[in-house]
Amino acid sequence: MENTSVSEGKTAAIISHFWIIGLVIAFVMNMNKKNYFASFYIRQMIGLNIIQFLNGAIILKFFGSSASYIIGALAFILWIISLIGAFKGEEKEVPVVGEHFQNWFRGI
């Protein structure tokens, strides 16, 4: 059984996974009544969106499409892991970078 905090923040946590627009919507939903579960996934998705942006802006330009494809595929796998955790109501950090995202964006 989910606790109240998780069930209240689950919708925003899931919405945050859908591109930048979903992230913005989840951020706005979470502004008035901060929910730790929603904030956890918002921080995680900010990090993954930054990775995707850097992949398109830097990796593709300087390292070519093969490197960009690999980074994009890895980011997609991390996104899937995160989305499944949000659906399950678990605070599941994505491997390797999840802990960093939580620390870097802890003010959110």
GICOR-V792946 format. One line per field, one symbol per residue. psi: psi as a letter, one per 40 degrees, with the letter a starting at -180 (. if undefined). A space follows every 50 residues. Layout:
# GICOR-V792946
psi: ???
This chain:
# GICOR-V792946
psi: hiidddddeddddddeegaddddddddddeddghhddddddddddddddd ddddddddddddeidddddddddddddddddddddddefighiiideddd ddddfee.
